[in-house]
């Protein structure tokens, strides 16, 4: 299963090859800044690198599958014309995983900086 999720996520990122702002957005939604060694990304809690696709490729395997399924499932359902409320309903379990992942990234970053 993991290979399928990662392969589909990588394929989606390749489809966005000419659209760096969209790649950066995907990296930000998945909180890859938390896993990035670049201080600029960590400080801003956002992708600041020149190659967001390379960062995605290097780090997305560390993101929970459910989080990736939520993001890329939403993109796929929007492409199929599924209404937002229906997409939210279908992806609710994955959305909970994405939310928990994002919260954990923000909390860990705060602790690393000595914040309560």
N, C-alpha and C positions, 0 to 999 in steps of 0.2 A: 504494500500500500504506500509506504513512504516514498519509494522510487517513483510511483505514478504521480503523487502529489508534487514532488520536487520537479519531475520532468514537465508536468503541465505548467507549473509556475515559471520554470525557465523558458518554456515556449512562449508564454504570455509576455515575458520580459523581452524576448527577441522580437516579437511582433511590434513592440514599442521602441525598436532600435533607434528610430529617428526622432523620438520624442523624449528628450531628457527630462523635461519638467514632469511628464507622466511617470517616468521611471523613478524620479526622486520622490514623487508622491507615494508610489507603492512602497519604496524603502521606508518612508516616514510612517506610513500606516502600520507597517510591520515592526516598527521601532528598531530598525537595523542600526540606528545611531548608537544604541545601547551596546551592540556587539562590535562596533567599529573601533579600530585602534586610533583613528584620527581625533585629535583633541578638539578640533573645530566642530566636528559632528557631535561629539559628546557634550561640549559646552552649549551648543545651540539646540540640542535634542532634535536634530534634523540632519538630513543628508547634506553635506557641504562639499563632497568630493567631486572630482571631475568626471568620474566614471561610475555613475550609480548602478549600471548594469553589472559591472565587475564586482561591486560590493554585494549586490544582490546574489550573484552567483556564489561568491565566497562564503556568505553568511546565512543565506535563507534556510539551509538544512538545519540550522540551530533553532529555528522558529517552529513552534508547535504546528503540526499538520492542520489542526482545526482552524488556526488563525489564517493560514494560507488558503484553506478551503473557503473560509468566509469571504476573504478579499476577492479571490479569483472566481468564486461561485457567484458573487454579486455582479462582477463584471460580465460573466457569461449570461446570467439571467437578464441583465439590462439589455445585452445584445439581442436576446430573444424576445424582447418587448414585454417581459413579465413585469406587472405593476410592482412598485416599490414595496407596498405592504405585503404582497404575496412573497416577494423575495425575502423580506425580513422574516416572515413566518417560516419559510422553508429553511432558512439558514440560522435560526435562533440558537441551536446548540453550538454551532461554529462561532457565532457572534459572541457567545459567552466566553469561549476559549480565547478569542482575539481580545476581548475586553480584559480578561484576567492577565493575559500576557502583557498588554500595554500597561496595566496597573503595576505589575511586578517590575517592569523595566523602569518606570518612573520612580517607584519606591526604592529600588536598588540604587538608582542614580543619586537620589536624595541622601541615602545612607552613606554612600561613598564620599559625598561632599560634607558629611557631618551634620546633615539636617535631620530634624525629628521626623 
